[in-house]
Amino acid sequence: MAQASRHDRQAALVRAARSGSRAALDALVVELTPLVWHVARGNGLDRATAEDVVQTVWLSLLRHLDRLAEPRAVAGWLIVATRREARRAWRELNGRPALSTDSAVDLPGDRWLPEPEVLRDDRDRGLWRAFNALPRRCQELLRLTVLAGRAEYRAVAEALAMPRGSIGPTRGRCLNQLKERLERDDIR
């Protein structure tokens, strides 16, 4: 029920934004920018390029807001638009994208930390190593399903060009692969 109310709320915000409500548009941006950001970064873009992609996608939504056929599908529209724009931006870079600077692997190891924080940082590094060792398809699927939630399987299926019915089972296999890697590396 919470998922349905989220979609209803987003649809109401789209309709209000179409009618000129700046507050509704701001609320959409606040609610959905983390999703757009993670889709952009999940497609291998460095921070600066991802910022450009996020801005371009939101500008595109503004231009097409009146043409959005189903206001409840705004999150799905943003996922698809972000993936397309991220691919375009990546091609323009003419090379391999820079590694993410947000990864726990990039944390400096020479700073002093209390023991609990050191243990947590070590666990997080291991988790990110295991996650980054997964096939890219699993990484994308896990990012989208964790951020978008199960109610967004239709949008995730469209964004990843896979049957909707295979999202759950594939997600389960990807999570099992992650769990096996974590167990193999003894990460708790």
Secondary structure as GFF3:
##gff-version 3
##sequence-region A 1 188
A	DSSP	alpha_helix	2	18	.	.	.	ID=ss1
A	DSSP	alpha_helix	22	42	.	.	.	ID=ss2
A	DSSP	alpha_helix	47	64	.	.	.	ID=ss3
A	DSSP	three_ten_helix	65	67	.	.	.	ID=ss4
A	DSSP	three_ten_helix	71	73	.	.	.	ID=ss5
A	DSSP	alpha_helix	74	93	.	.	.	ID=ss6
A	DSSP	three_ten_helix	104	106	.	.	.	ID=ss7
A	DSSP	alpha_helix	115	133	.	.	.	ID=ss8
A	DSSP	alpha_helix	136	148	.	.	.	ID=ss9
A	DSSP	three_ten_helix	150	152	.	.	.	ID=ss10
A	DSSP	alpha_helix	153	160	.	.	.	ID=ss11
A	DSSP	three_ten_helix	164	166	.	.	.	ID=ss12
A	DSSP	alpha_helix	167	184	.	.	.	ID=ss13
###
